[in-house]
Amino acid sequence: MAYVLDQLRGMEVERVTLFADPQVVGFYQAQGWDLEPLQRRCAFWYAP
């Protein structure tokens, strides 16, 4: 995940919205992604 985020920063991407199966959303949260308010399927990443 760190590699992917580094590549996105290098391309000057400022935010990403990710849709995932509910059982793996916790993985993205553990990687620092913000979850949607209901914490079901969507996670958000914002460049620091």
C-alpha positions in Angstrom: 0.0 0.0 0.0 2.9 2.4 0.8 4.2 1.9 -2.7 0.9 2.7 -4.3 0.4 5.9 -2.2 4.0 7.0 -3.0 3.2 6.6 -6.7 0.0 8.6 -6.3 1.9 11.4 -4.5 4.5 11.4 -7.3 1.7 11.9 -9.8 0.4 14.8 -7.7 -2.9 12.9 -6.9 -4.4 14.6 -3.9 -7.3 12.3 -3.0 -8.5 8.8 -3.7 -11.9 7.2 -3.1 -11.9 3.4 -2.8 -14.8 1.0 -2.8 -14.1 -2.3 -1.2 -15.9 -5.4 0.0 -17.0 -4.8 3.6 -14.8 -7.5 5.0 -11.6 -5.8 3.8 -12.4 -2.2 4.7 -10.6 -2.6 8.0 -7.4 -3.2 6.1 -7.6 0.2 4.5 -8.4 1.8 7.8 -5.3 0.2 9.3 -3.3 1.8 6.4 -4.5 5.3 7.4 -7.5 5.6 5.1 -10.5 7.5 6.4 -13.7 5.4 6.3 -17.2 6.6 5.2 -19.4 7.5 8.1 -21.2 4.2 8.0 -17.9 2.3 7.6 -19.3 -0.1 5.1 -17.6 -0.1 1.7 -15.8 3.2 1.0 -12.5 4.6 2.2 -10.8 7.9 1.4 -7.2 8.9 1.2 -5.9 12.4 1.1 -2.4 13.4 0.4 -0.6 14.9 3.4 
